[in-house]
Amino acid sequence: MEREALLSKLKKVSAGRCARLSYLTHEGKRDLQADVDLCDRLINRTDDVLHASPLEHVAQCFSASHRSGPFRGWSQYRKEFSNECADE
């Protein structure tokens, strides 16, 4: 798997696991593909509203001067989506 595809999948797994705190199965099973699928459901909603809270905990290291959301030196996953902040 190429680096960018792997990085994208790992971000989705991480966001899915953050969301899974609310959606944990009663059996307590961990399944990478189920985490990716859960993240995809949060991102690809039919009402075009991004469920972004699980995505804000996932970040990638950047230069110390980089700012993304509340992070300095990190790039927040939720900022990769144009609809991450709803207009009121």
C-alpha positions in Angstrom: 0.0 0.0 0.0 1.4 3.4 -0.9 2.3 5.8 1.9 -0.6 8.3 1.3 -3.2 5.5 1.1 -1.8 3.9 4.3 -1.8 7.3 6.1 -5.4 7.9 5.0 -6.5 4.5 6.2 -4.7 5.0 9.6 -6.4 8.4 10.1 -9.8 6.7 9.4 -9.0 3.9 11.8 -8.0 6.4 14.5 -11.1 8.5 14.0 -13.3 5.4 13.9 -11.8 4.3 17.2 -12.5 7.7 18.7 -16.1 7.4 17.6 -16.3 3.8 18.7 -16.2 5.0 22.4 -19.8 5.9 21.7 -20.5 2.9 19.4 -18.6 0.1 21.0 -20.2 -3.3 20.4 -21.4 -5.2 23.5 -18.9 -7.9 22.6 -16.0 -5.5 22.8 -14.7 -6.6 19.4 -12.0 -4.5 17.6 -12.1 -4.6 13.8 -10.0 -2.3 11.7 -12.4 -2.4 8.7 -15.4 -1.7 11.0 -13.5 1.4 12.3 -12.8 2.6 8.7 -16.5 2.0 7.8 -17.7 3.9 10.9 -15.4 6.8 10.0 -16.7 6.8 6.4 -20.3 7.0 7.7 -19.3 10.0 9.8 -17.7 11.7 6.8 -20.1 10.7 4.0 -23.4 11.6 5.4 -26.4 12.2 3.0 -27.3 15.5 4.8 -23.8 16.9 4.0 -23.2 17.5 7.8 -19.8 16.2 8.9 -19.8 14.5 12.3 -16.4 16.0 13.0 -15.9 15.5 16.8 -14.1 12.1 16.4 -12.0 13.6 13.7 -10.6 16.4 15.8 -8.6 14.0 18.0 -6.6 12.6 15.1 -3.6 14.7 14.0 -0.4 14.5 12.0 2.9 16.1 13.1 3.9 19.2 11.2 6.4 22.0 11.7 6.3 23.9 15.0 4.9 27.0 13.3 2.0 25.1 11.7 -1.4 25.8 13.3 -4.5 23.7 12.8 -7.6 24.2 15.0 -6.4 24.3 18.6 -3.1 22.6 17.7 0.3 24.1 17.1 2.8 21.9 15.3 0.1 19.4 14.3 -2.5 19.2 11.5 -5.9 18.2 12.6 -7.7 15.6 10.5 -11.1 17.4 10.7 -9.5 20.4 8.9 -9.1 18.2 5.8 -12.8 18.5 5.1 -14.5 21.6 3.7 -17.7 21.1 5.7 -15.9 20.6 9.1 -17.4 23.8 10.4 -21.1 24.4 9.9 -22.4 27.9 9.3 -25.0 29.1 11.7 
